[in-house]
């Protein structure tokens, strides 16, 4: 999901731009956005898998927190 100042209809095709990496990706709005206090939460689906588009790493599935 992305946060946007305006809403888009479901199935709208968009190009998303990551300002940090300068990468572009084609996507579509998957369903009706929800309005929040900050704007509209737009549910997106990329046209092709781009797991590192946002440059976010998640821990592996077998990761467990350490008790301190």
Secondary structure as the mmCIF struct_conf table of DSSP 4:
data_model
#
loop_
_struct_conf.conf_type_id
_struct_conf.id
_struct_conf.beg_label_comp_id
_struct_conf.beg_label_asym_id
_struct_conf.beg_label_seq_id
_struct_conf.end_label_comp_id
_struct_conf.end_label_asym_id
_struct_conf.end_label_seq_id
STRN STRN1 UNK A 2 UNK A 4
BEND BEND1 UNK A 5 UNK A 6
TURN_TY1_P TURN_TY1_P1 UNK A 10 UNK A 11
STRN STRN2 UNK A 13 UNK A 18
TURN_TY1_P TURN_TY1_P2 UNK A 19 UNK A 22
STRN STRN3 UNK A 23 UNK A 29
BEND BEND2 UNK A 31 UNK A 31
STRN STRN4 UNK A 34 UNK A 36
TURN_TY1_P TURN_TY1_P3 UNK A 37 UNK A 38
STRN STRN5 UNK A 39 UNK A 42
STRN STRN6 UNK A 44 UNK A 46
BEND BEND3 UNK A 47 UNK A 48
TURN_TY1_P TURN_TY1_P4 UNK A 51 UNK A 54
TURN_TY1_P TURN_TY1_P5 UNK A 61 UNK A 62
HELX_LH_PP_P HELX_LH_PP_P1 UNK A 65 UNK A 67
#
